[in-house]
Amino acid sequence: MNAPEFKSSFTPKQALAPTPQLYDELVGDGMEKLAKVTIAELPPFQDGVVVHDNGCGTGPGTAAIMASIAGSSKSISIKATDINDDALYTYLKNATLHKWPSDVSNMDASALTFPDETFTHSLANAVIFTGLKEDGIPAMKETYRTLKSSGAVAVNTWALTPSVGPVQEAAKATRPEGTPLPRQGLEKWSDVAFVRNVLEQAGFEKDKIIVVQKEVLVATAELNHFASMIWSFIGGTSAVGWLKSDEENWDRAIEVVKTELRNGEGFEELKGGRSKIKFVANIAVATK
Ligand SMILES: C[S@@+](CC[C@H](N)C(=O)[O-])C[C@H]1O[C@@H](n2cnc3c(N)ncnc32)[C@H](O)[C@@H]1O
């Protein structure tokens, strides 16, 4: 779920396991907020729409879809897919609890088994930049194939990710010079032209792609715990994984993460040790 480039055989004793539960606690309502601003750019969900929640994770995209039609009598059908069984298990629990009209399956976004022209809408919420092969172009080709004519896909990336910089600074401060950084190479996804190009390479016409930027304000857990969660989740994901020295340097890394978060644009301390951090999303909508 944390998209490691390398599977470490060693994990520092302080590291929290990167489970779907930790992910949900880490992102709080951030993913659902991101999904909400993203869905707002899609054509409205009319009666009878068939929506793909691609890389659904534990279900924030579906929750946002359902919130957008709350109180209406529109019938909607959702197909939710992901390659992570643990995430799908939590999705299913959420689907049952909230009575979502969704079918769930384990399916690679780059090799969808749905027939051509299945969906009116497709959503990939915080998915395309998480290590999909060939920058997500095969996945977006599959999305193009499975969209109905005039159907639309919404994908998002981060233009500003205030949680990644602090983790990279902590890695620089506590690891030998030259050690590969976690999430290195993610910067390209902040570039709107890069996102557009992925969609164009997948078959969407240039003038049928719209990209907008939206702020997403996220309330974090208590700052110390939040810093421990993001260092645990992302700190060991570089091409070298965790280092033995990360265990003895753990507290120092957490302090660097906290300091860098505090220095971030839009950071605000809230009551009870929690904080608010500002993300900026690129939201691309492409119509077939
Ligand atoms: C950052 S999470 C976002 C999950 C969810 N969309 C949300 O809003 O929280 C990225 C998700 O993409 C999934 N994923 C990564 N590669 C995938 C692939 N090739 N096919 C389908 N899902 C994939 C991961 O398992 C993970 O659940």
PDBQT file of the ligand as one rigid body, heavy atoms in Angstrom, charges set to zero:
ROOT
HETATM    1  C1  LIG A 301      -2.609   6.134  -2.479  1.00  0.00    +0.000 C 
HETATM    2  S1  LIG A 301      -3.668   4.751  -2.595  1.00  0.00    +0.000 S 
HETATM    3  C2  LIG A 301      -5.220   5.507  -2.982  1.00  0.00    +0.000 C 
HETATM    4  C3  LIG A 301      -6.348   4.595  -2.701  1.00  0.00    +0.000 C 
HETATM    5  C4  LIG A 301      -7.751   5.197  -2.878  1.00  0.00    +0.000 C 
HETATM    6  N1  LIG A 301      -8.047   5.510  -4.251  1.00  0.00    +0.000 N 
HETATM    7  C5  LIG A 301      -7.947   6.396  -1.976  1.00  0.00    +0.000 C 
HETATM    8  O1  LIG A 301      -8.558   7.370  -2.435  1.00  0.00    +0.000 OA
HETATM    9  O2  LIG A 301      -7.529   6.330  -0.821  1.00  0.00    +0.000 OA
HETATM   10  C6  LIG A 301      -3.194   4.025  -4.141  1.00  0.00    +0.000 C 
HETATM   11  C7  LIG A 301      -3.950   2.732  -4.440  1.00  0.00    +0.000 C 
HETATM   12  O3  LIG A 301      -3.618   2.295  -5.750  1.00  0.00    +0.000 OA
HETATM   13  C8  LIG A 301      -3.541   0.889  -5.722  1.00  0.00    +0.000 C 
HETATM   14  N2  LIG A 301      -2.747   0.429  -6.871  1.00  0.00    +0.000 N 
HETATM   15  C9  LIG A 301      -1.418   0.571  -7.066  1.00  0.00    +0.000 A 
HETATM   16  N3  LIG A 301      -1.061   0.014  -8.233  1.00  0.00    +0.000 NA
HETATM   17  C10 LIG A 301      -2.197  -0.486  -8.783  1.00  0.00    +0.000 A 
HETATM   18  C11 LIG A 301      -2.481  -1.189  -9.994  1.00  0.00    +0.000 A 
HETATM   19  N4  LIG A 301      -1.507  -1.489 -10.861  1.00  0.00    +0.000 N 
HETATM   20  N5  LIG A 301      -3.738  -1.558 -10.246  1.00  0.00    +0.000 NA
HETATM   21  C12 LIG A 301      -4.743  -1.251  -9.361  1.00  0.00    +0.000 A 
HETATM   22  N6  LIG A 301      -4.530  -0.593  -8.195  1.00  0.00    +0.000 NA
HETATM   23  C13 LIG A 301      -3.281  -0.217  -7.921  1.00  0.00    +0.000 A 
HETATM   24  C14 LIG A 301      -2.894   0.598  -4.389  1.00  0.00    +0.000 C 
HETATM   25  O4  LIG A 301      -3.066  -0.737  -3.982  1.00  0.00    +0.000 OA
HETATM   26  C15 LIG A 301      -3.595   1.589  -3.488  1.00  0.00    +0.000 C 
HETATM   27  O5  LIG A 301      -4.765   1.066  -2.919  1.00  0.00    +0.000 OA
ENDROOT
TORSDOF 0
